[in-house]
Amino acid sequence: MATEFELSVTGSTRNMLDAIGVLADKLINLDTIATAKVDDRYVIRFLTGCEEECRTTFMKADLPFTERKVLVLDVHDRPGQWLRAARCLMDQGIELEESYLLTKTNGKLRFVFGVSDYQRAKAIASQMTDCSTD
């Protein structure tokens, strides 16, 4: 199980970097990060192994954030495996809200899936033959 944090920051790239920089100042490491500019704001999503420290740091810095549980799936590093996992979830009524690569090691790919129903998605993924979940 993993928790994805999200910040939404208006203004310049510097504002985005300053917002996420409060974690670096507290020596909080990021496992992965994805950023996107949407209209006049930056959306920053990331995973960290220091979840409680992250919450505390954002609250002390008065930075609004959201968090949610995300599905982490290991699949074989072969063509079509991400698609297979995504379709398996979709075929069971799970909407995919986002997905990105977390790691690639030892013939395995580890993907993050933001889904409409985490508990159901986790149960479905545990039944998939080529996938394991966190």
TORMAR-406643 format. One record per atom (N, C-alpha, C): x, y, z; residue in three letters; atom name. Coordinates in nm, 2 decimals. Layout:
N
px|py|pz|aa|at
X|Y|Z|ala|CA;
...
END
This chain:
134
px|py|pz|aa|at
0.09|-0.12|0.00|met|N;
0.00|0.00|0.00|met|CA;
0.09|0.12|0.00|met|C;
0.05|0.22|-0.08|ala|N;
0.13|0.35|-0.09|ala|CA;
0.03|0.46|-0.08|ala|C;
0.08|0.57|-0.03|thr|N;
0.00|0.70|-0.02|thr|CA;
0.06|0.80|-0.12|thr|C;
-0.02|0.85|-0.21|glu|N;
0.02|0.95|-0.30|glu|CA;
-0.02|1.09|-0.24|glu|C;
0.07|1.18|-0.24|phe|N;
0.04|1.31|-0.20|phe|CA;
0.03|1.40|-0.32|phe|C;
-0.05|1.50|-0.31|glu|N;
-0.07|1.60|-0.42|glu|CA;
-0.07|1.74|-0.37|glu|C;
0.01|1.83|-0.43|leu|N;
0.01|1.97|-0.41|leu|CA;
-0.04|2.04|-0.53|leu|C;
-0.11|2.15|-0.52|ser|N;
-0.15|2.23|-0.63|ser|CA;
-0.10|2.37|-0.60|ser|C;
-0.01|2.42|-0.69|val|N;
0.06|2.55|-0.66|val|CA;
0.04|2.64|-0.78|val|C;
0.00|2.77|-0.75|thr|N;
-0.02|2.87|-0.86|thr|CA;
0.11|2.95|-0.87|thr|C;
0.12|3.01|-0.98|gly|N;
0.24|3.10|-1.00|gly|CA;
0.35|3.04|-1.09|gly|C;
0.47|3.07|-1.06|ser|N;
0.58|3.03|-1.15|ser|CA;
0.64|2.90|-1.11|ser|C;
0.73|2.85|-1.19|thr|N;
0.80|2.73|-1.17|thr|CA;
0.87|2.74|-1.03|thr|C;
0.92|2.86|-1.00|arg|N;
0.99|2.88|-0.87|arg|CA;
0.90|2.84|-0.75|arg|C;
0.77|2.88|-0.77|asn|N;
0.67|2.85|-0.66|asn|CA;
0.66|2.70|-0.64|asn|C;
0.65|2.63|-0.76|met|N;
0.64|2.49|-0.75|met|CA;
0.76|2.43|-0.68|met|C;
0.88|2.47|-0.72|leu|N;
1.00|2.42|-0.66|leu|CA;
1.01|2.45|-0.51|leu|C;
0.97|2.57|-0.47|asp|N;
0.97|2.61|-0.33|asp|CA;
0.88|2.53|-0.25|asp|C;
0.76|2.50|-0.31|ala|N;
0.66|2.41|-0.23|ala|CA;
0.72|2.28|-0.21|ala|C;
0.77|2.21|-0.31|ile|N;
0.82|2.07|-0.28|ile|CA;
0.96|2.08|-0.21|ile|C;
1.02|2.19|-0.22|gly|N;
1.15|2.21|-0.15|gly|CA;
1.14|2.20|0.00|gly|C;
1.02|2.23|0.06|val|N;
1.01|2.22|0.21|val|CA;
1.04|2.08|0.25|val|C;
1.01|1.98|0.17|leu|N;
1.04|1.84|0.21|leu|CA;
1.19|1.82|0.21|leu|C;
1.26|1.86|0.11|ala|N;
1.41|1.85|0.10|ala|CA;
1.47|1.92|0.22|ala|C;
1.42|2.03|0.26|asp|N;
1.48|2.10|0.37|asp|CA;
1.47|2.02|0.50|asp|C;
1.37|1.93|0.51|lys|N;
1.35|1.84|0.63|lys|CA;
1.41|1.70|0.60|lys|C;
1.49|1.69|0.49|leu|N;
1.55|1.56|0.45|leu|CA;
1.45|1.45|0.43|leu|C;
1.34|1.48|0.37|ile|N;
1.24|1.39|0.34|ile|CA;
1.26|1.35|0.19|ile|C;
1.29|1.22|0.17|asn|N;
1.32|1.17|0.03|asn|CA;
1.19|1.14|-0.04|asn|C;
1.19|1.16|-0.17|leu|N;
1.08|1.12|-0.26|leu|CA;
1.11|0.99|-0.33|leu|C;
1.01|0.90|-0.34|asp|N;
1.03|0.78|-0.41|asp|CA;
1.01|0.80|-0.56|asp|C;
0.91|0.89|-0.59|thr|N;
0.89|0.92|-0.73|thr|CA;
0.81|1.06|-0.72|thr|C;
0.81|1.13|-0.84|ile|N;
0.74|1.26|-0.84|ile|CA;
0.70|1.28|-0.99|ile|C;
0.58|1.33|-1.00|ala|N;
0.53|1.37|-1.13|ala|CA;
0.47|1.51|-1.12|ala|C;
0.50|1.60|-1.22|thr|N;
0.45|1.73|-1.22|thr|CA;
0.38|1.76|-1.35|thr|C;
0.29|1.85|-1.35|ala|N;
0.22|1.89|-1.47|ala|CA;
0.17|2.04|-1.45|ala|C;
0.18|2.12|-1.56|lys|N;
0.12|2.25|-1.55|lys|CA;
-0.02|2.24|-1.61|lys|C;
-0.12|2.28|-1.53|val|N;
-0.26|2.27|-1.57|val|CA;
-0.31|2.41|-1.56|val|C;
-0.34|2.48|-1.67|asp|N;
-0.38|2.62|-1.67|asp|CA;
-0.28|2.71|-1.60|asp|C;
-0.32|2.77|-1.49|asp|N;
-0.23|2.86|-1.42|asp|CA;
-0.17|2.80|-1.30|asp|C;
-0.17|2.67|-1.28|arg|N;
-0.12|2.60|-1.16|arg|CA;
-0.03|2.48|-1.20|arg|C;
0.05|2.44|-1.10|tyr|N;
0.13|2.32|-1.12|tyr|CA;
0.07|2.22|-1.02|tyr|C;
0.05|2.10|-1.07|val|N;
0.01|1.99|-0.99|val|CA;
0.13|1.90|-0.97|val|C;
0.15|1.87|-0.85|ile|N;
0.27|1.79|-0.81|ile|CA;
0.22|1.66|-0.73|ile|C;
0.25|1.55|-0.78|arg|N;
0.21|1.42|-0.72|arg|CA;
0.33|1.34|-0.69|arg|C;
0.34|1.28|-0.57|phe|N;
0.46|1.20|-0.54|phe|CA;
0.43|1.10|-0.43|phe|C;
0.52|1.00|-0.42|leu|N;
0.52|0.90|-0.32|leu|CA;
0.65|0.92|-0.23|leu|C;
0.64|0.90|-0.10|thr|N;
0.75|0.90|-0.01|thr|CA;
0.73|0.79|0.09|thr|C;
0.84|0.75|0.14|gly|N;
0.84|0.65|0.25|gly|CA;
0.82|0.72|0.39|gly|C;
0.82|0.85|0.39|cys|N;
0.81|0.93|0.51|cys|CA;
0.68|1.00|0.52|cys|C;
0.57|0.93|0.52|glu|N;
0.44|0.99|0.51|glu|CA;
0.40|1.08|0.62|glu|C;
0.42|1.04|0.74|glu|N;
0.38|1.12|0.86|glu|CA;
0.47|1.25|0.86|glu|C;
0.60|1.24|0.83|glu|N;
0.68|1.35|0.83|glu|CA;
0.64|1.45|0.72|glu|C;
0.60|1.40|0.61|cys|N;
0.55|1.48|0.50|cys|CA;
0.43|1.56|0.54|cys|C;
0.33|1.49|0.60|arg|N;
0.21|1.56|0.65|arg|CA;
0.24|1.67|0.74|arg|C;
0.32|1.64|0.84|thr|N;
0.36|1.74|0.94|thr|CA;
0.43|1.86|0.88|thr|C;
0.52|1.83|0.79|thr|N;
0.60|1.94|0.72|thr|CA;
0.50|2.03|0.64|thr|C;
0.41|1.97|0.57|phe|N;
0.32|2.06|0.49|phe|CA;
0.23|2.14|0.58|phe|C;
0.18|2.08|0.69|met|N;
0.09|2.15|0.78|met|CA;
0.17|2.27|0.85|met|C;
0.29|2.24|0.89|lys|N;
0.37|2.35|0.95|lys|CA;
0.40|2.46|0.85|lys|C;
0.42|2.42|0.72|ala|N;
0.45|2.52|0.62|ala|CA;
0.32|2.59|0.56|ala|C;
0.21|2.55|0.62|asp|N;
0.07|2.60|0.57|asp|CA;
0.05|2.57|0.42|asp|C;
0.09|2.46|0.38|leu|N;
0.08|2.42|0.24|leu|CA;
-0.04|2.32|0.23|leu|C;
-0.15|2.36|0.16|pro|N;
-0.26|2.26|0.15|pro|CA;
-0.22|2.15|0.06|pro|C;
-0.26|2.03|0.09|phe|N;
-0.23|1.91|0.02|phe|CA;
-0.34|1.81|0.03|phe|C;
-0.34|1.71|-0.06|thr|N;
-0.44|1.60|-0.05|thr|CA;
-0.35|1.47|-0.05|thr|C;
-0.42|1.37|-0.01|glu|N;
-0.35|1.24|-0.01|glu|CA;
-0.45|1.13|-0.04|glu|C;
-0.40|1.02|-0.10|arg|N;
-0.49|0.91|-0.12|arg|CA;
-0.41|0.78|-0.14|arg|C;
-0.47|0.67|-0.11|lys|N;
-0.41|0.54|-0.13|lys|CA;
-0.41|0.51|-0.28|lys|C;
-0.29|0.46|-0.33|val|N;
-0.28|0.42|-0.47|val|CA;
-0.23|0.27|-0.48|val|C;
-0.27|0.21|-0.58|leu|N;
-0.23|0.07|-0.61|leu|CA;
-0.09|0.07|-0.67|leu|C;
-0.01|-0.01|-0.62|val|N;
0.13|-0.03|-0.68|val|CA;
0.13|-0.18|-0.73|val|C;
0.16|-0.19|-0.86|leu|N;
0.16|-0.32|-0.92|leu|CA;
0.29|-0.35|-0.98|leu|C;
0.34|-0.48|-0.96|asp|N;
0.46|-0.53|-1.02|asp|CA;
0.41|-0.61|-1.14|asp|C;
0.47|-0.59|-1.26|val|N;
0.44|-0.67|-1.38|val|CA;
0.57|-0.71|-1.44|val|C;
0.56|-0.81|-1.53|his|N;
0.68|-0.85|-1.60|his|CA;
0.72|-0.74|-1.70|his|C;
0.84|-0.72|-1.72|asp|N;
0.89|-0.62|-1.82|asp|CA;
0.88|-0.68|-1.96|asp|C;
0.76|-0.68|-2.01|arg|N;
0.73|-0.73|-2.15|arg|CA;
0.63|-0.64|-2.21|arg|C;
0.63|-0.64|-2.34|pro|N;
0.53|-0.55|-2.41|pro|CA;
0.39|-0.59|-2.37|pro|C;
0.31|-0.49|-2.34|gly|N;
0.17|-0.50|-2.32|gly|CA;
0.13|-0.53|-2.18|gly|C;
0.22|-0.55|-2.09|gln|N;
0.19|-0.58|-1.95|gln|CA;
0.11|-0.47|-1.87|gln|C;
0.16|-0.35|-1.89|trp|N;
0.08|-0.24|-1.83|trp|CA;
-0.06|-0.24|-1.88|trp|C;
-0.08|-0.25|-2.01|leu|N;
-0.21|-0.25|-2.08|leu|CA;
-0.30|-0.37|-2.02|leu|C;
-0.24|-0.48|-2.01|arg|N;
-0.31|-0.60|-1.95|arg|CA;
-0.36|-0.57|-1.81|arg|C;
-0.27|-0.51|-1.73|ala|N;
-0.32|-0.48|-1.59|ala|CA;
-0.43|-0.38|-1.59|ala|C;
-0.41|-0.27|-1.67|ala|N;
-0.51|-0.16|-1.68|ala|CA;
-0.64|-0.22|-1.73|ala|C;
-0.64|-0.30|-1.83|arg|N;
-0.77|-0.36|-1.88|arg|CA;
-0.83|-0.45|-1.78|arg|C;
-0.75|-0.52|-1.71|cys|N;
-0.81|-0.61|-1.61|cys|CA;
-0.89|-0.53|-1.50|cys|C;
-0.83|-0.42|-1.46|leu|N;
-0.90|-0.33|-1.36|leu|CA;
-1.02|-0.27|-1.42|leu|C;
-1.01|-0.22|-1.55|met|N;
-1.12|-0.16|-1.61|met|CA;
-1.24|-0.25|-1.64|met|C;
-1.20|-0.38|-1.68|asp|N;
-1.31|-0.48|-1.71|asp|CA;
-1.39|-0.51|-1.58|asp|C;
-1.33|-0.48|-1.46|gln|N;
-1.40|-0.51|-1.34|gln|CA;
-1.47|-0.38|-1.28|gln|C;
-1.48|-0.28|-1.37|gly|N;
-1.55|-0.16|-1.33|gly|CA;
-1.46|-0.05|-1.26|gly|C;
-1.33|-0.07|-1.25|ile|N;
-1.24|0.03|-1.19|ile|CA;
-1.20|0.13|-1.29|ile|C;
-1.22|0.26|-1.26|glu|N;
-1.18|0.37|-1.34|glu|CA;
-1.04|0.40|-1.31|glu|C;
-0.95|0.42|-1.41|leu|N;
-0.82|0.46|-1.39|leu|CA;
-0.81|0.61|-1.40|leu|C;
-0.76|0.67|-1.29|glu|N;
-0.75|0.82|-1.28|glu|CA;
-0.61|0.87|-1.32|glu|C;
-0.51|0.78|-1.31|glu|N;
-0.37|0.81|-1.34|glu|CA;
-0.29|0.69|-1.33|glu|C;
-0.18|0.69|-1.39|ser|N;
-0.08|0.58|-1.38|ser|CA;
0.06|0.63|-1.42|ser|C;
0.16|0.58|-1.36|tyr|N;
0.30|0.62|-1.39|tyr|CA;
0.39|0.51|-1.34|tyr|C;
0.51|0.51|-1.41|leu|N;
0.61|0.41|-1.37|leu|CA;
0.68|0.45|-1.24|leu|C;
0.70|0.36|-1.15|leu|N;
0.77|0.38|-1.03|leu|CA;
0.91|0.34|-1.04|leu|C;
0.93|0.21|-1.08|thr|N;
1.07|0.15|-1.09|thr|CA;
1.07|0.05|-1.20|thr|C;
1.19|0.02|-1.25|lys|N;
1.22|-0.09|-1.34|lys|CA;
1.34|-0.16|-1.29|lys|C;
1.33|-0.28|-1.24|thr|N;
1.44|-0.36|-1.19|thr|CA;
1.42|-0.51|-1.21|thr|C;
1.53|-0.58|-1.24|asn|N;
1.53|-0.73|-1.24|asn|CA;
1.41|-0.78|-1.32|asn|C;
1.39|-0.73|-1.44|gly|N;
1.28|-0.78|-1.53|gly|CA;
1.14|-0.75|-1.49|gly|C;
1.13|-0.66|-1.39|lys|N;
0.99|-0.62|-1.35|lys|CA;
0.98|-0.47|-1.36|lys|C;
0.85|-0.43|-1.39|leu|N;
0.81|-0.29|-1.39|leu|CA;
0.72|-0.27|-1.27|leu|C;
0.73|-0.17|-1.20|arg|N;
0.64|-0.13|-1.09|arg|CA;
0.57|-0.01|-1.12|arg|C;
0.44|-0.02|-1.14|phe|N;
0.35|0.09|-1.18|phe|CA;
0.26|0.14|-1.06|phe|C;
0.24|0.27|-1.06|val|N;
0.14|0.33|-0.97|val|CA;
0.01|0.35|-1.04|val|C;
-0.10|0.31|-0.99|phe|N;
-0.23|0.33|-1.04|phe|CA;
-0.32|0.41|-0.94|phe|C;
-0.36|0.53|-0.98|gly|N;
-0.47|0.60|-0.91|gly|CA;
-0.60|0.55|-0.96|gly|C;
-0.68|0.50|-0.87|val|N;
-0.80|0.43|-0.92|val|CA;
-0.93|0.48|-0.84|val|C;
-1.04|0.46|-0.90|ser|N;
-1.17|0.51|-0.85|ser|CA;
-1.21|0.44|-0.72|ser|C;
-1.16|0.31|-0.70|asp|N;
-1.20|0.24|-0.58|asp|CA;
-1.08|0.15|-0.54|asp|C;
-1.00|0.20|-0.45|tyr|N;
-0.87|0.14|-0.41|tyr|CA;
-0.89|0.00|-0.36|tyr|C;
-0.99|-0.02|-0.26|gln|N;
-1.00|-0.15|-0.20|gln|CA;
-1.04|-0.26|-0.30|gln|C;
-1.14|-0.22|-0.39|arg|N;
-1.18|-0.32|-0.50|arg|CA;
-1.06|-0.35|-0.59|arg|C;
-0.99|-0.24|-0.63|ala|N;
-0.88|-0.26|-0.72|ala|CA;
-0.77|-0.35|-0.66|ala|C;
-0.74|-0.33|-0.53|lys|N;
-0.64|-0.41|-0.47|lys|CA;
-0.69|-0.56|-0.47|lys|C;
-0.81|-0.58|-0.44|ala|N;
-0.87|-0.72|-0.44|ala|CA;
-0.86|-0.78|-0.58|ala|C;
-0.89|-0.70|-0.68|ile|N;
-0.88|-0.75|-0.82|ile|CA;
-0.74|-0.78|-0.86|ile|C;
-0.65|-0.69|-0.83|ala|N;
-0.51|-0.71|-0.86|ala|CA;
-0.45|-0.83|-0.80|ala|C;
-0.49|-0.86|-0.68|ser|N;
-0.44|-0.98|-0.61|ser|CA;
-0.48|-1.11|-0.68|ser|C;
-0.58|-1.11|-0.77|gln|N;
-0.62|-1.22|-0.84|gln|CA;
-0.55|-1.23|-0.98|gln|C;
-0.48|-1.13|-1.02|met|N;
-0.42|-1.13|-1.15|met|CA;
-0.29|-1.22|-1.14|met|C;
-0.27|-1.30|-1.24|thr|N;
-0.16|-1.40|-1.23|thr|CA;
-0.02|-1.34|-1.25|thr|C;
-0.01|-1.23|-1.32|asp|N;
0.13|-1.18|-1.35|asp|CA;
0.15|-1.05|-1.27|asp|C;
0.07|-1.02|-1.17|cys|N;
0.08|-0.90|-1.09|cys|CA;
0.09|-0.93|-0.95|cys|C;
0.17|-0.85|-0.88|ser|N;
0.17|-0.85|-0.73|ser|CA;
0.14|-0.71|-0.69|ser|C;
0.09|-0.69|-0.57|thr|N;
0.05|-0.56|-0.52|thr|CA;
0.12|-0.52|-0.39|thr|C;
0.13|-0.40|-0.37|asp|N;
0.18|-0.34|-0.24|asp|CA;
0.06|-0.27|-0.18|asp|C;
END
